[in-house]
Amino acid sequence: MQLDGETRLIPILGDPIAQVKSPALLSQSLAGRGVNAIVPPLHVHPADFAAVVEGLKRIGNVDGLVITVPHKFAAAGICDRLSDRAAFIGAANILRREADGAWLGDHCDGQGYVAGIRAQGGQIEGRTVLLIGAGGAGSAIAYEFLDQGAASLAVHDADQTRRDDLIARLTARFPGRVGLGSARPDGFDIIANATPMGMSPTDPLPADPAGLHPAQFVADCVTRPEVTPLIAQARAAGCGTMTGLGMFNGVAERMVAFFAD
């Protein structure tokens, strides 16, 4: 990794930002691809987000932005163009300046989640999926499962309004392949947690482990602890698994490709 007058900047914006571990990883990965760029962390409050981005767009060697909590939905509104997945989700977490000067936004959380499953030997095409969690991450993950060939996807969320809204939007985009799920994993090939449940030892399990069997694959998005109670139960049942670290690595790889390719 080098730092000189030709170094390109791809700041990562968040509030807070001190907990973010990806700046060094992304900077090193870009250097490994032969890209002279760094990813500096910027602590940006929501009230200042639009003004900060407007200023960054005026800096000639800022080639892109990485967006983290809580700015992903606001980021979609400052893009000139959005990928299909980012438009569906209504949020963006990676932006880049195109050759014509326009800013393109994409959202790679779902891509990273699915890539993490594939890296652990899981298959997506033709599989039935139970998705637990219909928030921003859940929406991105749901879109990617269906876009990459899952046969069907059932959505479960304690917030019924949010669940039903996601099911309706997915059905319009992927007709005949989306339904209502529950905490019971019976009958599904993949059980995918897209909620924070598992971060605290007092959290309930997002899915009932009694229905797990070795032919299933269980994935999580929680990174701390790496082995959540859900993953531990899945491994005890003989299931293939992906921890939140798998998603983290998959997202990082997609981010690097977005800026380097």
N, C-alpha and C positions, 0 to 999 in steps of 0.2 A: 504494500500500500504506500502510495506516495502523496505528498502534499506540496503543491507548487502553484504557479500562476495559471496553469492550465487545468487544475483540478475542478471538476464539476461538482455541484452541490445538489443533494437530494435530502432536504431537511425532513425530519420526522416531527410532527406536531401533535401534542397531547396535553391534557390537564387532568391529573399530574403527569410528569414525565420521568421523574427520578427512578421509577420502578421498571422502566422499559429497558430490556436487555438486548434489543435487536440492533442498535446503531453499530456496534463493533462487528457483529456477525455479518450484517449486510455490507458494511464497508469492506471487510475482508473478502467476502464472497465476490463482490464486484471487482476487487483487485485481482482475484483469482481468474476472472474472466477477461482480464486485460483492460478493464475500464478504470480510468483515472477519475474516481469519484469517491466522495465520502458522504455519510449519512449523519449529520449533526443533529442532536436532540434539541428541540425548542419547546419551552414551556409557554403555552398560549392559552389564555383564559377564553372561555366561550364568547364573551362580549367583544373580544379583540380579534376573533378569528378572521372575519372578513377583511378587516384592515390589514392584518399581518399577511394574509395570502395575497392581497392586492399589491403590497409592497414587494413580496417575494417574486411575484410575476414580473416585476420591473427589473429584477437583477439578471443580468445577461448570462451568468454561468449557473443559474438555478435551472436544472433540466427536469426536475420532478419533485413530487412531495409524497411522503408516506404519512398516512393519517391514522391516528389511534383515538381511543376514548377521550372525550365524548364527541368528537368532531366528524364522525363518518357520514352522518346524515346531512350536516351542513356542507360537507365537501362536495356532495353531489350537485348542490345548487350553484357552485362556482365553476363548474366544468362547462366547456363549450360543447363537448360530446361525451356520451356515456356508452360503455359496452352494453350489450343486451342484459347481462346479469346485473350490472350496476343499476340500470334503469328499472329492472324488475324489483330489486331490493329497495331502491330509493336512497342508496348510500354508496360511498366510494372510499376505499382506503389506500389506493395508489393512483397518482396522477402524473402524467408526463406531458411535456411540451412537444407537440408534433412539428413536423417540418414546416407546416404552414403557419406556425405560431399558435394554433388552437391548443387547448388543454383537454386531453382525453382522460376520463376517469374510469377505473375498473374496480372490482371488488373481488379479492382473492381468498377470503376466509373459507368459502365453500370448496374452492379448488384445492386449497391446502389440506382440508379435512379429507377429501376423497383421495388425494395423492398419498396422504399418510396411511389410509387403509390399504391402498394398492401396494405400498412399500412393505407392509406386513403380510402380504400374500392374499389379502382380501380381493374379491371380485365384485364388480358393480353391475355389469351388464346382465339383464335378465333376473336380477335379484329383487326380493321383496324387502322393503325397509320400514322399520318403525322409527320415526324421528320424535324425540322428546325435547320440546322447546321450540316455540314459534316466534321468538324475538328476532333481533337483527342477525345474530349468528345463525339461528335456526333457519331463517329465510334464505340466507346465502347457501347453507348446507343442503337444504331441501331442493333448491334450484339446481344445484350441481349434481346431486344424485340423479334427478330426472333427466337433466341435459346430457349426462354421460351414460344413460342407457338402463337405469334401474327399471324393472318391470312395473313396480307400483310403490307408492309411498303413503304411509298412514301417519297422521300428525296427532300428537298428544301434548296438551299443555293445560296447566291448572287454570290459566286465564282463557276462558272459553271464547270471549270476544276476539282476542288476539289469534287464537287457534282457528276459529271459523273464518276470520279475514284472510289468513294465510292459505287455508284450504281453498277458498274462493279464488284467490289470485293464481294459485298454482293450477287449479282446474281450468281456468281460462287460458293458461299458457300450455298446459299438458293435459288436455281433456281425456277423461276415462282412466287416469292413472293415479288419482289422489283420493284418499279417504280419511275417515276418522279413526284414530287409534286410541289406545288406553295404556295403562302401566303394565299390562300383561304382554310379554314378549312372544307368547306362543304363536307359531305359524309364520314367523318372520325369519328371513335369512340374516339380516343385519339389524342390530339395535344400536341407534346412534343418539348419544346424549349431547344436546346442545344447550344445556342449562349450567348454571354455576353449582348445582347440587353435587356435593362431594368435596368442596373446598373446606368445609367445616366438618369435624368429626360428628357433630350432632345433626347434620343434614340427613333427611330421609333418602333412601335409594330412589333414583329416578325411575327405575323399572323393577318389577318383582323378580328376584333371582330364581324363584321356584320354577319358572317356566323356561330357564336356560338349558340348552343341551349342546353337545360338542360340535354339531354341524353349523352352529351359529357363529357370527362374528359380532363382537361388541366394541364400540368405539366411544371415546370420551373426548371432551374439549378442555377439561380441567388440567392445568399443568402442575399445580401444587395442592395436594401431594401428587406426584407423578402416577403412583398406583392408587387410584381412588377405591373406595369400597365397592363400587360397581365393577371396576376392572378386576379387583381381587376375587369377587364372587364369580365373574365370568371365567377367570382362569381356573378356579376351583371346579367349575363345571366342564372344563375342557374346551372352552371356546377360544377361537382366535381373537386377539385383541389389538387395539391401537390406543395408546395413552395420548393425553393432550400434547405431550412433547412431539409426537408424530405429526399432529396438526401444525404445531409451531414450526417444525422443520419444513413441512410442505408449504406453508405460507411464505416462509423466507425464500425458498427456492423459486416460487412463483414471482415474488417481488423482484428478485434479482433478474429473472428472465424478462420481466416487463420492462426493466430499464436497460438491460444489456443487449437484448436481441433486436 
